[in-house]
Each structure stands twice: as structure tokens, then as C-alpha cells.
């Protein structure tokens, strides 16, 4: 599965502000501005050269720093037939990088490539005029074996363990039609750790356990009671009712196994 997401910019909010000048005002980088908004007093807005926009609000009543990282990409950016990719990437973003959650990334990359090659062969056979069921069975068994070999090279939940050791609170993520967000709070003296981990997280992501996570999301799609997608007529009718609206036509979690006509 090829996964490409368009991320034009992101928004970061955090509290408290780490440095303050002698006059009681924050010591800001050159080019930043303090917003004069009675509704949001004390908010500092600064845009970096790479397009990253920072919104910073100082709160003095707790020695913590809270981050919400917002990417301007959501399900509305997913092309027809590939709905739910933004939500899938939200899950995959917790699977680590070339150094986090990895025992031996060089070898793991080879195994992931093998897994992808077999998956493409399975799709090609399924989409052929007369799928060979015996061949499909053999390919699926080969895929399971390759997937297991790749998983053996994964340091399970290392990303979460790192944040737990740093004293995280409320770490989570969400996807909407227009945005994808990641949140976490840390002790104030862990701010630098957050910058190091998160820059690596989005600069060097590894799409490990991709198909396994896709299966997890498909179970979410079916619902906790295990009902089939075809039985979920409410979602289908909702999609048809809003088929001319790119925001409401497709559910954020995406469709699987069937499509709705654009009409």
C-alpha cells in the first residue's frame, strides 16, 4: 500500500512558555508577535521559515508543558477509493521510526519490502479475471510468514515506553475531515525531549505493521458488536445523502470492501 499525505503546515500549542524577559514579557525569537486579542489574552504567535506556526500560551499554575500538534490534513484530502488514509497514518505514527521501535531497521526494511511485494501479488491475483484460489492461499500463507518475520524485528511499544518514562500524561491523537492532531503533556523540564522525539517521528516514520493496523481499523469500522460493513446501512445512506459534500460523503475512518457512487 502506498501512503502519501499532503502536509502543508502544522500548528503547535503549548503551555507554559519556557523563557520570560526581565519585564515579565516572554523572551521571543525575532519575528514573533504577541496577539492582541481580548478573547485569547497572552497568546504568542510565531511562524518559522519552514511554515511551522507556533501558538504559545503561558500558564504559571502548573510545572508542565502541553502540546497539541495539528497537521492540516484529514480525510477530505484522501482521494476517492482511498478514504481513511489520514486515520490510518494517525495509527501508524505511533509505530516508531528508523531508531524507535526498531531492533534492526536495515533487516526490517528488507522484510517489509518482501511483505509489500507479496501483498501486491495477492491484490493482482484477486483482481485477475479468474483468481486462482490455490495460488491465493499459498500467497496468503507466504504473507503471514513474512509479516511474522518483520514483527520479530520490532521493539514493541518503545515509543509509548519512552514517553511513559518521561512522565507523559494524556498522550493521544485524533483525525477529522480537515485535520490530524497529536497531543501530550510532559513535565516542563522535558520540553527538549519532545522536540527531539517528535521531529524524528514525522521526519523518519516507518510504516511498520501497516497491514496489521489496517485490520485493526477495519474492525473499528465494523463496530464493537462485530456487525458487517454491508449491514451498516445507516453509514451507507448517510454517505449517499451527502455524496456531493467532500466533508460529509466519506466517514473519517474510511470505507472498506465497497464504495459509494459519487453520482
C-alpha positions in Angstrom: 0.0 0.0 0.0 1.4 3.4 -1.0 0.7 6.0 1.6 1.3 9.7 0.8 -0.2 12.5 2.9 -0.2 16.2 2.0 1.0 18.2 5.0 1.3 22.0 4.1 1.8 23.2 7.6 1.2 22.3 11.2 0.1 24.2 14.3 1.7 23.7 17.8 0.2 24.9 21.0 2.0 24.5 24.3 2.0 25.8 27.9 3.8 27.1 29.8 6.2 29.4 27.9 9.7 28.4 28.9 11.5 31.8 28.9 10.5 35.2 30.1 12.3 38.5 30.0 13.0 40.8 32.9 10.0 42.9 32.2 7.7 39.9 32.7 7.1 39.6 28.9 8.2 36.4 27.1 11.6 36.4 25.5 10.6 35.6 21.9 12.5 34.8 18.7 12.9 37.6 16.2 9.8 38.0 14.0 7.3 36.7 16.6 4.3 38.7 17.6 2.1 38.9 20.7 -1.6 38.6 19.7 -3.8 41.4 20.9 -7.0 39.5 21.3 -9.2 40.0 24.4 -10.7 36.6 23.8 -7.3 34.9 23.9 -5.1 37.1 26.1 -1.4 36.3 26.3 -1.2 34.1 23.2 2.1 34.3 21.3 2.0 33.6 17.6 5.2 32.9 15.6 5.7 31.3 12.2 9.0 29.7 11.4 10.7 29.8 8.0 9.6 26.2 7.3 5.9 27.1 7.7 5.5 25.8 11.2 3.2 28.0 13.1 3.5 28.2 16.9 0.8 29.4 19.3 2.2 29.6 22.8 0.2 30.3 26.0 1.9 30.6 29.4 0.2 29.2 32.4 2.0 29.6 35.7 -0.1 27.4 37.9 1.5 24.1 36.9 5.1 23.0 36.0 4.0 21.2 32.9 4.2 21.7 29.1 1.3 20.6 27.0 1.5 20.1 23.2 -1.1 19.8 20.5 0.4 19.3 17.1 -2.1 19.9 14.3 -1.4 18.9 10.7 -3.6 20.5 8.1 -4.6 17.2 6.5 -7.6 15.0 7.1 -10.0 12.6 5.4 -11.1 15.3 3.0 -7.6 15.2 1.4 -7.9 11.4 0.7 -8.6 10.6 -2.9 -11.7 8.6 -3.9 -11.2 4.9 -3.3 -8.5 5.6 -0.7 -10.6 7.0 2.1 -9.4 6.7 5.7 -5.7 7.0 4.9 -5.3 10.1 7.2 -6.8 8.0 10.0 -4.6 5.0 9.1 -1.5 7.2 9.2 -2.6 8.6 12.6 -2.3 5.0 13.9 1.0 4.3 12.1 2.6 7.4 13.6 2.7 5.6 16.9 4.7 2.7 15.4 8.0 4.5 15.6 10.9 5.4 13.3 14.2 4.0 12.0 15.5 4.2 15.5 12.4 4.0 17.8 10.6 0.7 17.9 13.3 -0.8 15.8 15.7 -3.7 16.7 17.5 -3.8 13.3 15.9 -1.4 10.8 18.1 -2.4 7.9 17.0 -6.0 8.1 13.4 -5.0 9.0 13.3 -2.8 5.8 14.1 -5.9 3.8 11.3 -7.8 5.4 8.8 -5.0 5.0 9.7 -4.8 1.3 9.1 -8.6 1.0 5.8 -8.2 2.8 4.7 -5.4 0.4 5.7 -7.4 -2.7 3.6 -10.4 -1.6 0.6 -8.1 -0.8 0.8 -6.7 -4.3 0.8 -10.2 -5.7 -2.2 -11.1 -3.7 -4.1 -8.0 -4.9 -3.1 -8.7 -8.5 -4.4 -12.3 -8.2 -7.7 -11.2 -6.6 -8.3 -8.7 -9.3 -7.5 -11.1 -12.1 -10.3 -12.4 -14.4 -10.2 -15.8 -12.8 -8.4 -15.8 -9.5 -6.6 -19.0 -8.7 -7.7 -19.9 -5.1 -4.9 -22.3 -4.5 -2.4 -19.6 -5.6 -4.1 -17.1 -3.3 -3.9 -19.5 -0.4 -0.2 -20.0 -0.9 0.4 -16.3 -1.2 -1.5 -15.5 1.9 0.4 -18.1 3.9 3.6 -16.6 2.5 2.4 -13.1 3.5 1.7 -14.3 7.1 5.2 -15.7 7.3 6.8 -12.5 6.0 4.7 -10.4 8.3 5.8 -12.5 11.3 9.5 -12.2 10.4 9.1 -8.4 10.2 7.3 -8.2 13.5 10.1 -10.1 15.2 12.3 -7.1 14.4 10.0 -4.6 16.1 10.7 -3.3 19.6 7.1 -3.4 20.8 5.6 -0.2 22.2 9.0 1.5 22.7 7.5 4.9 21.6 5.0 4.7 24.4 7.6 3.4 26.9 9.8 6.4 26.2 7.0 8.9 26.9 5.9 7.0 30.0 9.5 7.3 31.4 9.4 11.0 30.6 6.2 11.3 32.7 3.7 11.8 29.9 0.0 12.5 30.6 -2.9 12.3 28.1 -1.0 11.2 25.1 -3.4 10.6 22.3 -4.3 11.5 18.7 -7.3 12.3 16.5 -8.4 12.6 12.9 -11.1 14.8 11.5 -12.2 15.7 8.0 -9.7 18.6 7.8 -7.0 17.9 10.5 -4.9 15.3 12.2 -3.7 16.1 15.7 -1.4 14.6 18.3 -1.5 15.6 22.0 0.7 15.0 25.1 1.6 16.7 28.3 5.0 16.4 30.0 6.9 17.9 33.0 8.2 21.3 31.9 11.8 20.3 32.0 11.1 17.6 29.3 10.4 20.1 26.6 13.6 19.4 24.7 12.9 15.7 24.7 9.5 16.3 23.0 11.2 18.3 20.2 13.7 15.6 19.6 11.2 12.7 19.6 8.5 14.4 17.5 10.9 15.7 14.9 12.2 12.2 14.4 8.7 10.8 14.5 7.5 12.8 11.4 10.8 13.1 9.6 11.7 9.4 9.7 8.4 7.4 10.1 8.4 3.7 9.3 5.2 2.2 8.1 5.7 -1.0 10.1 2.8 -3.2 11.0 0.8 -1.3 8.3 -1.5 -4.2 7.2 -1.9 -5.4 10.8 -3.1 -1.9 11.8 -5.3 -1.7 8.7 -7.1 -4.8 10.0 -7.5 -3.2 13.4 -9.1 -0.2 11.8 -11.4 -2.4 9.7 -12.6 -4.0 12.9 -13.3 -0.5 14.2 -15.2 0.1 11.0 -17.4 -3.0 11.6 -18.2 -1.8 15.1 -17.7 -3.2 18.5 -20.6 -5.6 18.1 -18.9 -7.2 15.0 -21.6 -6.2 12.5 -20.5 -6.4 8.9 -19.9 -3.4 6.7 -22.9 -4.4 4.5 -25.2 -4.3 7.5 -24.1 -0.8 8.4 -26.8 0.7 6.2 -27.0 3.9 8.3 -23.5 4.8 7.2 -24.2 3.9 3.6 -27.4 6.1 3.5 -25.5 8.9 5.2 -22.8 8.7 2.6 -25.4 8.8 -0.3 -27.3 11.7 1.3 -24.1 13.8 1.4 -22.5 12.4 -1.7 -21.9 16.0 -3.1 -20.2 17.1 0.0 -16.5 16.2 0.3 -16.7 16.8 4.0 -19.6 14.5 4.8 -19.7 12.0 2.0 -17.0 9.7 3.4 -16.5 8.7 7.1 -13.2 9.7 8.6 -12.4 6.0 9.3 -13.0 5.3 5.6 -14.9 2.7 3.7 -13.6 -0.9 3.2 -14.5 -3.5 0.7 -17.1 -1.4 -1.1 -17.7 2.1 -2.4 -20.4 4.7 -2.8 -21.2 6.1 -6.2 -20.4 9.8 -6.5 -23.5 10.3 -8.6 
